[in-house]
Structures are given as C-alpha cells and as structure tokens.
Amino acid sequence: MIFMDSEKVPTPFNSAGKDEIAKVVLMPGNPLRSKWIAEEFFEDPRLVNNIRGAQGYTGTWHGHPVSVMASGMGIPSLSIYAYELYNFYDTDIIVRTGTAGSISKDVNVGDLLIPDGAFTTSNFAEMMGLPKGTEHVPDGELFELAVKKAKETVRNKKVHTGPVLTEDLYYGQDASVESWSGKGVLAFEMEAAALFAIAKAAGKKALAVLTISNSILDGTQMHPDETAHFLTEMIETALKAAFDE
C-alpha cells in the first residue's frame, strides 16, 4: 500500500485542487454518466478532473455545492477515488449511483435498490484488517433518508431495500446465485462494499442508490431508451437524501 501526504493534491489520479471538490460527491462508475449527471442536474458545472478519462465535475444543486466523480469499474478503481476524496479532499459524503443485476424474482429491471448492506467475495476487507465475511453497511441516517426520498420520487417502479453482493468478477460469476439469494441478497454489483468500508475507516458517510439494469436470473436487460428516465429517479433520490431536501 502506498501512503501519501494528504496535503499533496492534486494526486496522480485527480487533477482537482483541494477547494474544487465539494463535501458531497455522487459516484457513478461510468465517466460518461458523470458528465450526464453534471449537465442534467448541476447548475454551472465545471470539469475539475479528467485524468484517465475519470471525469469529475463540480457545480451546485439547489444552491448546494456538489461534485460528481466517476469511479471506474470494480473495487480497486473505486477504492483509489473514494480513499482520496475522503482523506485528501475532505469529502464528507459519497453516494454510489450505479447499476446492479438482480438475483431476485421480485426485483425487476428498472426498479430502484437501496442496499442496507453489502457482502463481498473479495479479499479487500481482510487486507484492511476486517474479518472475512463482514457485511459492510451504509450510513444509517443517509440510508433512512434515501428510502424516504425514493418513495416520494420513484413513480412507476418499485423501491427495494436489502443486501447486495459486491463481486470482483463480472463474467464467470464468482458466487453462487442460489447460495446468496438464500441469504437474502437481492442483487450483484461491483463497488458498494468497498465504498462502505472505506467510509467507515475514514470516519465519513457513504450510501448507494442503484438502478436494476438487468436480471441475472433470466437475462433481461434495461432497454437503452429507458435508461435516462430510470437513472434520473436514481440521481434525484441520491441528491435529495444527501442534502435532506
């Protein structure tokens, strides 16, 4: 592990100055989604980071300073950005705004899922000194706010709460669907557990608000024409929860 002086920003992965990142950061995986969020939801967004194409923007939402920073895919990539934001840029809240694959017949494509915990098959937690099999959890207050705001915001799909599994592999599932479904896990994704663990270690807050993009059970996927609408409700929920509006 590399340790870096928190005063030495910009970093090798983030070209923003310390005062160019807000206390609240939304974190999609896709850099193009970061750009879309900034343009659709922020007032006066400005690009503050584009190293490796991991686009980061800062602007305001309803007068609140807010940033969005792409995490890339998977635990290693997210871990770099989340660690730096919490520890070097003094960010207080990161909300993962991404997608997940359902492993429950009751959780359908387009539904919103707000995880109350995240298991993982990765060994990153053990590398952080945490017990194997730990369920990593979001900030409790943010979670409750997100559930409330989602129920006010989402119109045509269901809102679910429950645990997810954070995987290291996308192709060639590294976990048994039946086994995890039997433990109450609703969906698989690739980042939430790491975000929750890194936030806890930093004494900061984390939340995940996810859109179900596909069903691992039957192979159905969200149609591209539907994506913007359902992701809009996800982003609205995340912003309303982060700022309690």
Contacts in CASP RR format, 6 or more apart in sequence:
PFRMAT RR
TARGET T0000
AUTHOR 0000-0000-0000
METHOD contacts of the structure
MODEL  1
MIFMDSEKVPTPFNSAGKDEIAKVVLMPGNPLRSKWIAEEFFEDPRLVNN
IRGAQGYTGTWHGHPVSVMASGMGIPSLSIYAYELYNFYDTDIIVRTGTA
GSISKDVNVGDLLIPDGAFTTSNFAEMMGLPKGTEHVPDGELFELAVKKA
KETVRNKKVHTGPVLTEDLYYGQDASVESWSGKGVLAFEMEAAALFAIAK
AAGKKALAVLTISNSILDGTQMHPDETAHFLTEMIETALKAAFDE
4 11 0 8 1.000
4 88 0 8 1.000
6 87 0 8 1.000
6 88 0 8 1.000
8 88 0 8 1.000
9 16 0 8 1.000
9 17 0 8 1.000
9 18 0 8 1.000
9 84 0 8 1.000
9 88 0 8 1.000
9 89 0 8 1.000
10 16 0 8 1.000
10 17 0 8 1.000
11 84 0 8 1.000
11 88 0 8 1.000
12 51 0 8 1.000
13 51 0 8 1.000
13 52 0 8 1.000
13 54 0 8 1.000
13 80 0 8 1.000
13 81 0 8 1.000
13 84 0 8 1.000
14 21 0 8 1.000
14 49 0 8 1.000
14 51 0 8 1.000
14 69 0 8 1.000
14 81 0 8 1.000
14 84 0 8 1.000
14 85 0 8 1.000
14 88 0 8 1.000
14 89 0 8 1.000
15 48 0 8 1.000
15 49 0 8 1.000
15 50 0 8 1.000
15 51 0 8 1.000
16 48 0 8 1.000
16 49 0 8 1.000
16 56 0 8 1.000
16 58 0 8 1.000
16 89 0 8 1.000
17 48 0 8 1.000
17 89 0 8 1.000
18 88 0 8 1.000
18 89 0 8 1.000
18 90 0 8 1.000
20 48 0 8 1.000
20 58 0 8 1.000
21 48 0 8 1.000
21 58 0 8 1.000
21 67 0 8 1.000
21 69 0 8 1.000
21 85 0 8 1.000
21 89 0 8 1.000
21 90 0 8 1.000
21 91 0 8 1.000
22 58 0 8 1.000
22 59 0 8 1.000
22 64 0 8 1.000
22 65 0 8 1.000
22 66 0 8 1.000
22 67 0 8 1.000
22 91 0 8 1.000
23 65 0 8 1.000
23 90 0 8 1.000
23 91 0 8 1.000
23 92 0 8 1.000
23 93 0 8 1.000
24 64 0 8 1.000
24 65 0 8 1.000
24 66 0 8 1.000
24 67 0 8 1.000
24 91 0 8 1.000
24 92 0 8 1.000
24 93 0 8 1.000
24 95 0 8 1.000
24 242 0 8 1.000
24 243 0 8 1.000
25 66 0 8 1.000
25 67 0 8 1.000
25 68 0 8 1.000
25 69 0 8 1.000
25 85 0 8 1.000
25 91 0 8 1.000
25 93 0 8 1.000
25 94 0 8 1.000
25 95 0 8 1.000
26 37 0 8 1.000
26 66 0 8 1.000
26 67 0 8 1.000
26 68 0 8 1.000
26 69 0 8 1.000
26 94 0 8 1.000
26 95 0 8 1.000
26 97 0 8 1.000
26 235 0 8 1.000
26 238 0 8 1.000
26 239 0 8 1.000
26 242 0 8 1.000
27 68 0 8 1.000
27 69 0 8 1.000
27 70 0 8 1.000
27 71 0 8 1.000
27 78 0 8 1.000
27 81 0 8 1.000
27 82 0 8 1.000
27 94 0 8 1.000
27 95 0 8 1.000
27 96 0 8 1.000
27 97 0 8 1.000
27 195 0 8 1.000
28 34 0 8 1.000
28 37 0 8 1.000
28 68 0 8 1.000
28 70 0 8 1.000
28 71 0 8 1.000
28 96 0 8 1.000
28 97 0 8 1.000
28 98 0 8 1.000
29 70 0 8 1.000
29 71 0 8 1.000
29 72 0 8 1.000
29 73 0 8 1.000
29 78 0 8 1.000
29 98 0 8 1.000
29 191 0 8 1.000
30 70 0 8 1.000
30 72 0 8 1.000
31 53 0 8 1.000
31 54 0 8 1.000
31 55 0 8 1.000
31 70 0 8 1.000
31 72 0 8 1.000
32 55 0 8 1.000
33 70 0 8 1.000
33 97 0 8 1.000
33 98 0 8 1.000
33 231 0 8 1.000
34 54 0 8 1.000
34 55 0 8 1.000
34 56 0 8 1.000
34 57 0 8 1.000
34 68 0 8 1.000
34 69 0 8 1.000
34 70 0 8 1.000
35 55 0 8 1.000
35 57 0 8 1.000
37 57 0 8 1.000
37 68 0 8 1.000
37 97 0 8 1.000
37 235 0 8 1.000
38 45 0 8 1.000
38 55 0 8 1.000
38 56 0 8 1.000
38 57 0 8 1.000
38 59 0 8 1.000
38 68 0 8 1.000
39 45 0 8 1.000
40 232 0 8 1.000
40 235 0 8 1.000
41 61 0 8 1.000
41 235 0 8 1.000
41 236 0 8 1.000
41 239 0 8 1.000
42 57 0 8 1.000
42 58 0 8 1.000
42 59 0 8 1.000
42 60 0 8 1.000
42 61 0 8 1.000
42 66 0 8 1.000
42 68 0 8 1.000
43 59 0 8 1.000
43 60 0 8 1.000
43 61 0 8 1.000
43 63 0 8 1.000
44 59 0 8 1.000
44 60 0 8 1.000
45 57 0 8 1.000
45 58 0 8 1.000
45 59 0 8 1.000
46 57 0 8 1.000
46 58 0 8 1.000
46 59 0 8 1.000
47 55 0 8 1.000
47 56 0 8 1.000
47 57 0 8 1.000
48 56 0 8 1.000
48 57 0 8 1.000
48 58 0 8 1.000
48 67 0 8 1.000
49 55 0 8 1.000
49 56 0 8 1.000
49 69 0 8 1.000
50 56 0 8 1.000
53 70 0 8 1.000
54 69 0 8 1.000
54 70 0 8 1.000
54 71 0 8 1.000
54 72 0 8 1.000
54 81 0 8 1.000
55 69 0 8 1.000
55 70 0 8 1.000
56 67 0 8 1.000
56 68 0 8 1.000
56 69 0 8 1.000
56 70 0 8 1.000
57 67 0 8 1.000
57 68 0 8 1.000
58 65 0 8 1.000
58 66 0 8 1.000
58 67 0 8 1.000
59 65 0 8 1.000
59 66 0 8 1.000
59 67 0 8 1.000
60 66 0 8 1.000
61 239 0 8 1.000
61 243 0 8 1.000
62 239 0 8 1.000
62 243 0 8 1.000
62 245 0 8 1.000
64 243 0 8 1.000
66 239 0 8 1.000
66 242 0 8 1.000
66 243 0 8 1.000
67 91 0 8 1.000
69 81 0 8 1.000
69 85 0 8 1.000
70 81 0 8 1.000
71 77 0 8 1.000
71 78 0 8 1.000
71 81 0 8 1.000
71 82 0 8 1.000
71 96 0 8 1.000
71 191 0 8 1.000
72 78 0 8 1.000
72 81 0 8 1.000
73 170 0 8 1.000
73 190 0 8 1.000
73 191 0 8 1.000
74 168 0 8 1.000
74 190 0 8 1.000
74 191 0 8 1.000
74 194 0 8 1.000
75 120 0 8 1.000
75 122 0 8 1.000
75 124 0 8 1.000
75 166 0 8 1.000
75 168 0 8 1.000
75 190 0 8 1.000
75 191 0 8 1.000
75 193 0 8 1.000
75 194 0 8 1.000
78 96 0 8 1.000
78 191 0 8 1.000
78 194 0 8 1.000
78 195 0 8 1.000
79 124 0 8 1.000
79 194 0 8 1.000
79 198 0 8 1.000
82 94 0 8 1.000
82 194 0 8 1.000
82 195 0 8 1.000
82 198 0 8 1.000
82 199 0 8 1.000
82 206 0 8 1.000
83 198 0 8 1.000
83 202 0 8 1.000
85 91 0 8 1.000
85 94 0 8 1.000
86 94 0 8 1.000
86 198 0 8 1.000
86 199 0 8 1.000
86 202 0 8 1.000
86 203 0 8 1.000
86 204 0 8 1.000
87 202 0 8 1.000
91 204 0 8 1.000
92 204 0 8 1.000
92 205 0 8 1.000
93 139 0 8 1.000
93 142 0 8 1.000
93 204 0 8 1.000
93 205 0 8 1.000
93 206 0 8 1.000
93 207 0 8 1.000
93 242 0 8 1.000
94 195 0 8 1.000
94 199 0 8 1.000
94 204 0 8 1.000
94 205 0 8 1.000
94 206 0 8 1.000
94 207 0 8 1.000
95 142 0 8 1.000
95 206 0 8 1.000
95 207 0 8 1.000
95 208 0 8 1.000
95 209 0 8 1.000
95 238 0 8 1.000
95 241 0 8 1.000
95 242 0 8 1.000
96 191 0 8 1.000
96 192 0 8 1.000
96 195 0 8 1.000
96 206 0 8 1.000
96 207 0 8 1.000
96 208 0 8 1.000
96 209 0 8 1.000
96 210 0 8 1.000
97 208 0 8 1.000
97 209 0 8 1.000
97 210 0 8 1.000
97 231 0 8 1.000
97 234 0 8 1.000
97 235 0 8 1.000
97 238 0 8 1.000
98 189 0 8 1.000
98 208 0 8 1.000
98 209 0 8 1.000
98 210 0 8 1.000
98 211 0 8 1.000
98 234 0 8 1.000
99 189 0 8 1.000
99 210 0 8 1.000
99 211 0 8 1.000
99 212 0 8 1.000
99 213 0 8 1.000
99 214 0 8 1.000
100 113 0 8 1.000
100 164 0 8 1.000
100 187 0 8 1.000
100 188 0 8 1.000
100 189 0 8 1.000
100 210 0 8 1.000
100 211 0 8 1.000
100 212 0 8 1.000
100 213 0 8 1.000
101 187 0 8 1.000
101 188 0 8 1.000
101 189 0 8 1.000
101 212 0 8 1.000
101 213 0 8 1.000
101 214 0 8 1.000
101 215 0 8 1.000
101 216 0 8 1.000
102 108 0 8 1.000
102 109 0 8 1.000
102 111 0 8 1.000
102 113 0 8 1.000
102 186 0 8 1.000
102 187 0 8 1.000
102 212 0 8 1.000
102 214 0 8 1.000
102 215 0 8 1.000
102 216 0 8 1.000
102 217 0 8 1.000
103 177 0 8 1.000
103 180 0 8 1.000
103 181 0 8 1.000
103 185 0 8 1.000
103 186 0 8 1.000
103 187 0 8 1.000
103 188 0 8 1.000
103 216 0 8 1.000
103 217 0 8 1.000
104 181 0 8 1.000
104 186 0 8 1.000
104 187 0 8 1.000
104 217 0 8 1.000
105 217 0 8 1.000
106 160 0 8 1.000
107 113 0 8 1.000
107 158 0 8 1.000
107 160 0 8 1.000
107 186 0 8 1.000
107 187 0 8 1.000
107 212 0 8 1.000
108 157 0 8 1.000
108 158 0 8 1.000
108 212 0 8 1.000
108 215 0 8 1.000
109 212 0 8 1.000
109 213 0 8 1.000
109 214 0 8 1.000
109 215 0 8 1.000
109 220 0 8 1.000
109 221 0 8 1.000
109 222 0 8 1.000
110 157 0 8 1.000
110 211 0 8 1.000
110 212 0 8 1.000
110 213 0 8 1.000
110 222 0 8 1.000
110 226 0 8 1.000
110 230 0 8 1.000
111 157 0 8 1.000
111 158 0 8 1.000
111 159 0 8 1.000
111 160 0 8 1.000
111 211 0 8 1.000
111 212 0 8 1.000
112 150 0 8 1.000
112 154 0 8 1.000
112 157 0 8 1.000
112 158 0 8 1.000
112 159 0 8 1.000
112 160 0 8 1.000
112 209 0 8 1.000
112 210 0 8 1.000
112 211 0 8 1.000
112 212 0 8 1.000
112 230 0 8 1.000
112 233 0 8 1.000
112 234 0 8 1.000
112 237 0 8 1.000
113 159 0 8 1.000
113 160 0 8 1.000
113 161 0 8 1.000
113 162 0 8 1.000
113 164 0 8 1.000
113 186 0 8 1.000
113 187 0 8 1.000
113 210 0 8 1.000
113 211 0 8 1.000
113 212 0 8 1.000
114 143 0 8 1.000
114 146 0 8 1.000
114 147 0 8 1.000
114 150 0 8 1.000
114 159 0 8 1.000
114 160 0 8 1.000
114 161 0 8 1.000
114 162 0 8 1.000
114 207 0 8 1.000
114 208 0 8 1.000
114 209 0 8 1.000
114 210 0 8 1.000
114 237 0 8 1.000
115 138 0 8 1.000
115 161 0 8 1.000
115 162 0 8 1.000
115 163 0 8 1.000
115 164 0 8 1.000
115 192 0 8 1.000
115 208 0 8 1.000
115 210 0 8 1.000
116 137 0 8 1.000
116 138 0 8 1.000
116 143 0 8 1.000
116 161 0 8 1.000
116 162 0 8 1.000
116 163 0 8 1.000
117 135 0 8 1.000
117 136 0 8 1.000
117 137 0 8 1.000
117 138 0 8 1.000
117 162 0 8 1.000
117 163 0 8 1.000
117 164 0 8 1.000
117 192 0 8 1.000
117 193 0 8 1.000
117 196 0 8 1.000
118 135 0 8 1.000
118 136 0 8 1.000
118 137 0 8 1.000
118 163 0 8 1.000
118 164 0 8 1.000
118 165 0 8 1.000
118 166 0 8 1.000
118 192 0 8 1.000
118 193 0 8 1.000
118 196 0 8 1.000
118 208 0 8 1.000
119 133 0 8 1.000
119 135 0 8 1.000
119 136 0 8 1.000
119 163 0 8 1.000
119 164 0 8 1.000
119 165 0 8 1.000
119 166 0 8 1.000
119 180 0 8 1.000
119 183 0 8 1.000
119 185 0 8 1.000
119 193 0 8 1.000
120 133 0 8 1.000
120 136 0 8 1.000
120 165 0 8 1.000
120 166 0 8 1.000
120 167 0 8 1.000
120 193 0 8 1.000
120 194 0 8 1.000
121 165 0 8 1.000
121 166 0 8 1.000
121 167 0 8 1.000
121 168 0 8 1.000
121 174 0 8 1.000
121 175 0 8 1.000
122 166 0 8 1.000
122 167 0 8 1.000
122 168 0 8 1.000
122 193 0 8 1.000
122 194 0 8 1.000
123 132 0 8 1.000
124 193 0 8 1.000
124 194 0 8 1.000
124 197 0 8 1.000
125 131 0 8 1.000
125 132 0 8 1.000
125 133 0 8 1.000
125 134 0 8 1.000
125 136 0 8 1.000
125 193 0 8 1.000
125 197 0 8 1.000
126 132 0 8 1.000
128 197 0 8 1.000
128 201 0 8 1.000
130 197 0 8 1.000
134 197 0 8 1.000
135 163 0 8 1.000
136 166 0 8 1.000
136 192 0 8 1.000
136 193 0 8 1.000
136 194 0 8 1.000
136 196 0 8 1.000
136 197 0 8 1.000
136 200 0 8 1.000
137 143 0 8 1.000
137 196 0 8 1.000
138 196 0 8 1.000
138 205 0 8 1.000
138 206 0 8 1.000
138 207 0 8 1.000
138 208 0 8 1.000
139 199 0 8 1.000
139 205 0 8 1.000
139 206 0 8 1.000
139 207 0 8 1.000
141 205 0 8 1.000
142 205 0 8 1.000
142 206 0 8 1.000
142 207 0 8 1.000
142 241 0 8 1.000
142 242 0 8 1.000
143 161 0 8 1.000
143 207 0 8 1.000
145 240 0 8 1.000
145 241 0 8 1.000
145 244 0 8 1.000
146 207 0 8 1.000
146 209 0 8 1.000
146 237 0 8 1.000
146 238 0 8 1.000
146 241 0 8 1.000
147 159 0 8 1.000
147 161 0 8 1.000
148 241 0 8 1.000
149 236 0 8 1.000
149 237 0 8 1.000
149 240 0 8 1.000
149 241 0 8 1.000
150 159 0 8 1.000
150 209 0 8 1.000
150 233 0 8 1.000
150 237 0 8 1.000
151 159 0 8 1.000
152 240 0 8 1.000
153 233 0 8 1.000
153 236 0 8 1.000
153 237 0 8 1.000
153 240 0 8 1.000
154 233 0 8 1.000
154 237 0 8 1.000
155 233 0 8 1.000
157 230 0 8 1.000
157 233 0 8 1.000
160 186 0 8 1.000
162 184 0 8 1.000
162 185 0 8 1.000
162 186 0 8 1.000
163 183 0 8 1.000
163 184 0 8 1.000
163 185 0 8 1.000
163 186 0 8 1.000
164 185 0 8 1.000
164 186 0 8 1.000
164 187 0 8 1.000
164 188 0 8 1.000
164 189 0 8 1.000
164 192 0 8 1.000
164 208 0 8 1.000
164 210 0 8 1.000
165 175 0 8 1.000
165 180 0 8 1.000
165 185 0 8 1.000
165 187 0 8 1.000
165 188 0 8 1.000
165 189 0 8 1.000
166 188 0 8 1.000
166 189 0 8 1.000
166 190 0 8 1.000
166 191 0 8 1.000
166 192 0 8 1.000
166 193 0 8 1.000
166 194 0 8 1.000
167 173 0 8 1.000
167 174 0 8 1.000
167 175 0 8 1.000
167 188 0 8 1.000
167 189 0 8 1.000
167 190 0 8 1.000
168 174 0 8 1.000
168 190 0 8 1.000
170 190 0 8 1.000
173 188 0 8 1.000
173 216 0 8 1.000
175 188 0 8 1.000
177 216 0 8 1.000
177 217 0 8 1.000
180 188 0 8 1.000
187 210 0 8 1.000
187 212 0 8 1.000
188 216 0 8 1.000
189 208 0 8 1.000
189 210 0 8 1.000
191 208 0 8 1.000
192 208 0 8 1.000
192 210 0 8 1.000
195 206 0 8 1.000
195 208 0 8 1.000
196 206 0 8 1.000
196 208 0 8 1.000
198 206 0 8 1.000
199 205 0 8 1.000
199 206 0 8 1.000
200 206 0 8 1.000
207 238 0 8 1.000
207 241 0 8 1.000
207 242 0 8 1.000
209 234 0 8 1.000
209 237 0 8 1.000
209 238 0 8 1.000
209 241 0 8 1.000
210 234 0 8 1.000
211 222 0 8 1.000
211 230 0 8 1.000
211 231 0 8 1.000
211 233 0 8 1.000
211 234 0 8 1.000
212 222 0 8 1.000
213 221 0 8 1.000
213 222 0 8 1.000
213 227 0 8 1.000
214 220 0 8 1.000
214 221 0 8 1.000
214 222 0 8 1.000
215 221 0 8 1.000
222 230 0 8 1.000
239 245 0 8 1.000
END
